[in-house]
Amino acid sequence: MNITTRGFLHVTYKLYHHLDILNGEEKSTCLNVFLSVMKYAWKKNGYKAGLRHETIAKDTGLCRATVKTALAKLNKLNIISDIRGRSGKTYIVNDTFLKAENTYDSHNTTISKPKIAKHLASDSQTLATLVEDNIQNNIGNIVKRFAGDTQKILDELSKLPLDELKSETVNVYLCKQAIQLKEDKERESKATYVNSEKILSALSRIKKQANPRYREKVEYNKRNGIKPWENKK
């Protein structure tokens, strides 16, 4: 594959906003690593590419440890998934964050004179309203508003209807966590708690019955027909 023949990438703003949960440095690093993966993950290969960390490190100028961390974050955010092989990993890009390439000339391989589509791709018409749609979306709004505070994001998302969380296609990883948190809160609200005095009383009784002298005294009373409560009268 001649990598130099690829003139441009079809990445949407959905990816950019999806990374708002990260701080500035992390977001920049993840974008850098993502673009490196996209350099090799072509549409004709199903947006898959077998890569080593050192290859991405060479492309991005980042150390291998940083590349590994960024790939793990991209994986958790459902942007890139990976399959381990004998000689490395195969990375698969989630095409939810990519723009359709079907209207571009696949036979054109010249960088100086690339052929651009003569008509808009199916998702190009909505490109200008991506930011507006993101603001209007409850989930996207929450993620953006509390970016950097994962726990706050999950707390707010867990307040949304279950159907809305399940139907989300961008912030999938966060919504799964929010659904789990929502279910945990519901179980806790329905839980039946035992009175603390009853618990202490039961523990005291168990401790008393475990005492050897107490057990000997009980056996002595049984053999001799002694009923301790009668002596208290």
C-alpha positions, -999 to 999 in steps of 0.1 A, spaced: 0 0 0 14 34 -10 5 56 19 16 88 1 -14 85 -23 -39 94 4 -46 131 0 -71 137 29 -91 121 57 -128 120 61 -132 127 98 -163 145 113 -167 168 142 -185 141 161 -151 127 170 -138 161 181 -168 166 205 -167 130 216 -133 137 231 -144 167 251 -145 145 282 -107 145 282 -85 174 292 -67 195 266 -34 175 265 -51 141 265 -75 153 237 -47 165 215 -27 133 221 -57 111 212 -64 130 181 -28 127 170 -28 90 176 -62 86 158 -49 104 127 -19 81 127 -41 50 127 -63 65 100 -32 69 79 -32 31 75 -69 22 81 -83 26 46 -120 22 37 -112 -7 12 -98 -26 42 -128 -20 63 -110 8 82 -87 -19 97 -49 -17 100 -23 -39 117 1 -16 135 28 -16 161 31 10 188 65 20 175 50 28 140 25 52 156 52 66 178 73 74 148 43 90 130 32 112 160 65 119 177 51 105 209 68 80 232 55 44 230 40 46 265 20 77 256 8 60 224 -3 29 244 -22 51 269 -39 71 241 -50 39 223 -65 25 255 -85 57 259 -97 56 223 -107 20 229 -127 29 261 -144 57 242 -155 33 215 -135 52 188 -110 24 181 -112 -13 189 -84 -37 186 -77 -74 179 -45 -90 192 -25 -110 167 8 -128 166 29 -99 154 9 -70 169 -26 -57 170 -51 -49 143 -69 -16 150 -105 -10 138 -119 25 135 -155 31 144 -169 46 112 -195 65 132 -170 92 134 -161 92 97 -176 109 67 -189 88 38 -163 83 10 -185 67 -16 -188 98 -37 -151 103 -41 -131 89 -70 -114 58 -57 -92 56 -88 -76 90 -83 -42 86 -67 -27 120 -75 -20 144 -47 -17 175 -69 -50 171 -86 -75 152 -64 -110 148 -77 -135 161 -52 -171 149 -53 -194 166 -77 -223 164 -53 -225 164 -15 -222 131 4 -252 120 24 -238 134 56 -222 166 41 -256 184 42 -258 182 79 -221 190 86 -229 227 93 -254 218 119 -233 192 138 -224 216 166 -260 228 169 -273 192 170 -247 184 197 -259 213 219 -295 202 215 -287 167 224 -291 161 262 -263 136 264 -238 156 243 -247 187 262 -239 170 296 -206 156 283 -195 189 270 -207 209 301 -189 187 326 -159 178 305 -130 166 327 -153 155 356 -163 119 347 -182 112 379 -203 144 375 -210 134 339 -222 99 349 -243 113 377 -261 137 353 -265 111 326 -280 86 350 -309 110 355 -319 107 318 -345 82 306 -331 47 300 -343 47 264 -324 78 256 -292 64 271 -296 31 252 -302 48 219 -271 70 220 -246 62 192 -217 86 200 -211 86 238 -217 49 240 -191 40 267 -203 68 290 -239 58 285 -232 22 294 -216 34 327 -245 57 333 -270 29 328 -252 8 353 -251 36 378 -289 43 372 -297 6 379 -275 6 410 -294 37 423 -328 20 416 -317 -12 435 -305 9 464 -338 28 466 -358 -4 467 -335 -21 492 -349 -31 526 -327 -22 555 -327 -40 589 -329 -18 621 -294 -13 635 -306 -23 670 -318 -57 657 -284 -62 641 -266 -53 673 -289 -75 694 -283 -105 670 -245 -100 671 -246 -98 709 -266 -131 711 -242 -148 687 -212 -137 708 -229 -148 740 -237 -182 726 -201 -187 714 -189 -183 750 -179 -218 764 -189 -209 800 -223 -197 788 -229 -230 769 -218 -250 800 -243 -230 821 -271 -237 796 -263 -274 796 -262 -275 834 -296 -258 837 -311 -283 812 -298 -313 831 -312 -300 863 -345 -286 850 -336 -251 860 -354 -223 842 -333 -191 848 -363 -168 841 -382 -183 870 -354 -173 894 -359 -137 884 -395 -136 898 
